[in-house]
Amino acid sequence: MKFAERMGRLGTETAFEVLARARALEAQGRTVVHLEIGEPDFPTPEHIVEAGCKALRDGYTHYTAAPGIVELREAIAQDASTRRGLSFTPDEVVVTPGGKPIMFYSILALVDEGDEVIYPNPGFPIYESMIRFVGATPVPIQFDEQRDFALDVDALCAAISSRTRMIILNSPHNPTGGMIARADLERIADAVRPHPDLMILSDEIYSRMIYGGEHVSIATLPEMRERTIVLDGFSKIYAMTGWRLGYGVMPRELAPRVTQLLINSASCTAAATQIAGVAALTGPQDAAEAMVAEFHRRRDLIVGGLNEIEGLTCQTPQGAFYAFPNITATGLTSREIADLLLTEAGVAGLAGTSFGAFGEGYIRLSYANSAEQLAEALRRIKTLLEARNLRPATAAGAR
């Protein structure tokens, strides 16, 4: 079969491939600790589930307006306004089946072949995939461990050219858990303002999952609201990954174009799912807050445990639910250590290179699993490294 040339430029998300391999091992009778998939292990809060079920019984089983039902767009606008200190309106909101469509549609609507897009590396792999898919040039900017996994703002500002059409930001950051400080966002905004056609896609899906400090959206800085698309959603903070419910808050003139792409691809987001989203935003927040508190506890457990294992070092993430330990002292590549952990230790994690070339020397471990399972994963990792003698005293290339 002959495929379109553009399909050769489309990437993937390795987490789902590793999950499939882990499930195959489980089918053979192996036990696997799952630290590969970035989804909360908590159930969706009961009042949200009940709202979705009631919506189905009440007849929310048909098409909706393409950008989303009015009640949900109003709730999103109100929530986004409260959390970011701005005044958004429903016509600046487009609801989509998950957060990825906002990446897809924003890049399709704004970026032409030959344009440049600056994006974080290591970073969520769909950024680079979509940039290449539309024929644009990806310009990676590193989240560097030597900077406590803060974005290299000097490099970002220096990379802006007359061909730069979009900058993608992600804070808190997947896979490192790093955050972009207000002062760095101000510098980025200063560099963006002289370029009238340069837009920001700000991926803020983890903005409510932080462990101290403050989350700042670049949209709140002077003159940046009309230059920023805020990507957010329900998957992470409300444990609703399977509900497929995300949204973008964007300049009013862009929303109809994104809606046009939505009509041409998915028509609309499921009606009952949207009603559940209203309940999520307007109902009690105690379950979401308790989940974040538990992730904080798990973060401390896994980071402390990783730093006690010879051959590994791990920075403390400031947000999200990922640890990104440095494995260079083992003498193995990211891919090699991730494969060994899965096949020999039964620990499913992701090679740092799944998130771009600058991820070499790291693995990503999601701590969205129980404390007991995290402790078991740490035990297995330690046992494997000791059995393989992959420790600094003997490993090639040890620091």
N, C-alpha and C positions, 0 to 999 in steps of 0.2 A: 504494500500500500504506500502511495506517495503522500507524505504529509506536507502541509504548508511550511515554508522555510521558517516562519516565526516560531513554530513549535520547538525548534532546536534551540531557541533562546530562552525558553521557559524553564524555570527551575522547579524545586519542590520543597517540601518541609520534611526534613529527615526524621523528625519525631515520630511520624506515622509509620515510616519504614521500620524504625527500631521497635516500635510497639508490635508490629506484625511479626518480627523475628522473635520477640520475647514471647508472644502468644504461641508461636510454633514450638518453642522450647517447653512451655507449660503443657502443651498438648502431648509432649513426650514424657511427662511426669516430672519435669524439673520445676523447682520453685524459683520465682524471679521477684526481686524487689523493684517495683516500677518507680523510677525517678526520671523518666524520659519525657512524659507528657506534661505540658504546662496547663493543668486544670486542677482546680480545688477538689479535694477528696471529700468535701462536705456535701450533704444533700442541699438542693434548692430549698430555701426557707418555706415552711408549710403554707404561710399566707399567700405566697406567690404561686405555689402549686395549686392551691384551692381557687385562686383567681383565674388561672388558666383553665382549670376543669370547668368552673362555672361558666366561663366565656364560651366554651364548646357547647355546653348544655343550653346556653342562651342564644345559640345560633351564630356565633362568630366563626363561621366556617366558609366564608366567601371572600372574594377580592376586597381589598381596601383601596383607598387613595394611594397612589404609588409612593409618595414620600412618607407615608405613615398616617395613622389615624390622628385626628386633631387632639384627642385627649392625651395621647402619648407625646406628641410633639410639644404640647403645652407643658407637660410634666418635665420633659427633658430641658426645655428652655428655662423653666423655673429653677430646676436643679443646677444646671450649668451656670446660671446667673448667680445663684447663691454661693456656689463653691468657688467661682472664679472672680466674683466681685464686679461682674459686667451686667449688662441688661440685654439678654438675647430674646428673640421672638421666635414663634413657631415656624415662620417662613424661612428661617435660617437653619432649620433642622431637617435632615433627611434620615429616615430610619431604614436600615438594611438588614438582611439576614446574616448577622455576624459583623465583626469589625473589618475583616479583609476586604469586603466590597468597597469600603471607603478608600482604602489604598488603591484598589483597582480603578475605581471610577475617577478619583482625583487625578491620578497619573494619566489615564486615558483622555480626560477632558482638557488637561493643561499642558501636557508634554508632547512635543513633536519629535519625529525622527531627527537625530543630530543634536538635539538639546542635551544639556548636562543636568544630572540630578545628584546632589550631594546627600550622602546617607551614612548612618553609623555602621562601623565594621569593627569587631563582630556586631552583628545586628540581626533582627528578625529576617529570615531568608527571603520572604516574599517581597521585601523592598527591592533588592537587587533583581530578583526574578522579573518583576513587573517593569522595572526600568529597562532591562534588556529586551523584554517582550515588545515594547513600543518602539524599539530602535534607537533609544536614547543612550547616552554614555554614562555609566555609573561612576561616581567619584567618591571613593570610600574615605571616611575620616575615622581615625582610630579612637576607641575607648581604651585607654592605656592603664595597665595596672600600676605603673609608676606614678600615675596621677590619681590614685585611688579610684580608678575606673570613672574618671570624669572625662567628658569630651574634650578633645584637643581643639580648643576654640581658635587658637592661632592658625592652625592648619586649615580649619574650616573657612575662616575669613579670607585666608590667602588663596583658597581654591575657588572663590567666587569669580566668575568671568562673565563676559557679555553673553555667553551661551547658557549660563546657569538659569534654569527655569523653576527649579524647586529644590528646597532643602527639607529633608526628613529628619525630625527630631523624635527621640523616644526617651522619656523620663517619667518614672523610673524605667531603667533600661533592661531589656531582655537581650542577652543572657547574663549580664554581669551584676545587675542590681544597683548599678551606679545611678547617680542623679545629676542633673544639670543645675548648677546654682544660679540664683537670680542675677548675680554680677555677670556670669557668662552669657546668660540669655540677653542681657542688656547689650553686651558687646556684639552678639549675633544680630540683634535688632538694628543696631547702629550700622552694621555692614550691609544689611538688607535694604534699608530705606532708600538709598540712592538708586536702586534698581527697580523701576516701577512694575516690571512684569515678573518679578521673582516672588514666588509663593512659598509658604511654610506649610508642611503637613506635620502636625504635632500629634504624635501617637501617645495618648494619655490614658491608655487602658488600665494601667496600674496606679493611677494617680491617688487612689484611696488606700493603696497598700504600701505605706511608708512607716518607718520605725524611728521616728524622730525627725526634726527639721520640718521644712515646709515644702509642699509642692507648688511650683510657680508655673503657670502657663504663659508662654510667650505672647499669647493673644491679649493678655492684660497690659502689656507694655504700650506706651504711646504710639499711635499710628499702626499698630500691628494687628489689631482685631480684623481689619479689612484685608489683611495679607495672610491670614492664618485659617487653616482647616483643622479643627480639633476632632480627633478620632477618639471615641470612647464607646463603652458598651456595658453589657450586663454579665458577660461570660465569667469574668474573674471575681468581681466583688460580690456577686449574688450567686455564685456557683451555678451558672446557667449555660454552660458551654453547649449542651445539646439542644437548647432552645433556639439557638441561632438568632441573636438579637443584638445589633450594634447600631451605631449612629454616627453621623458627622454633624458638627455645628460649623457653619461656613458662611462666607460672604453671601449676601442675599442674591446677587446676580449669578453666583455659581450654582446655587441650589437647583434651579430648573435644569441646568445641564447635567448635573449628577442624576437628577430624577429621570431625565431622558435616557441615560444609560441604564438605569434600573428598570425602566419600562421595557427596554430592548433585551434585557437579560433575565430578570427574575420576576417581572411584573410588580410584585409587592412583597412585603414581609407577612408571614402568617398572622392572621387576625387575632387568634386567641393568644399567641405569643406576645403580641403587642399589648393586650389587656393585662397580661401577667407583668409586663414591663411597667405599666402604670402602677400596679400594686407594689412593685419593687421600690419605685422611687418615692411613692407617697405614703407607704406603710412603715411599720417599725424597722429600724436599722440595727437592732440589737444583735441579730444573727450575723450580719456582715461585720460588725465591730468585734464580736467574739471570735470570728474566724481570723481576722487580722491579728488579734492578740495571740491566738494560737500559732499562727505563722511566725510571729515574733519569737515565741518560745522555741519553735522548731529551728528557726534560723540560728539561734544561739547554740542549740544542740549540735547541729550538723557542722557549723563552722568551727566550733570548739573541737569536735571530734576529728575533723579533717586535719586540723593543725597539729594534732597529736600523732598523726601517722607520718612516719619517716618517708620522705620523698614527695610529700604534698605540702603546699601552703595555700591558704585561702583568705582572701580579703573578706571583710564583713559587708554584705550587701546592705544598702540603705533602703531598698524597696523591692517590690515584686516578691517572688518566692523561688528564687534560683540562687544556688551557690555555683561559683565559677573557679574551682581550684586550679592552681598552677601545677602541672605534672611534669615539667621539663626535667626535674632531677631524676625521674625514672629512666631517662634515656630513650623513651618510646615516643612515638608521635601521638597526637590526639586520637587519631583513628585507631591506632594499635591498642592503646590503653582502653578505649571504649569497647572495642571488640573483645579484648581479654576479660574485661569486667562482666560483659554479658555472657559470653560462652563458658567461662571458667568459674566465675564467682556468682553468676545469676543476679547481677546488678545492672539494670538497664539505665544508662545515661547517654548523653550525646557528646560526640566529639566537638571540640570548640570550632573546628573548621566547618561544621554544619552551619555556622553563622558567619562565614567569610574567612578569608585568608588570615586576617589578624587574630583569628581564634586559635591558631596553632599554638600548642603548648598548654591547652586548657581542656577541661571537660565541663559540661553543664549538668548539674544535678538538681532536679526539682525537689524542693522539700514540701511539696503538697502531698505528703503521705504521713501516716501516723508516726508518732515519736518512737513507737516500738519498731516499726519498719525501718525508720532512719537509723536506729541503733543497730539493727541487724545488717543494714547496708554497710555501715562503718566497720562492723566486725568483719564482714566478708572482704571489703576492700583491703583492710589491714592484713588479713590472712593471705590474700593473693599476693600483695606486694612482698610480704616476707617470704612466702614460698618461692616466688620468682626471683628473690634477692634483688628486687628493684628499689634499691635505697641509695641515698647519696654517696655512701662510702664506696659502692661498687658499680654504680650505674654510669654508663658512658655519658659524657656530657654533663655530669653533675655539677651543680654550682658550688 
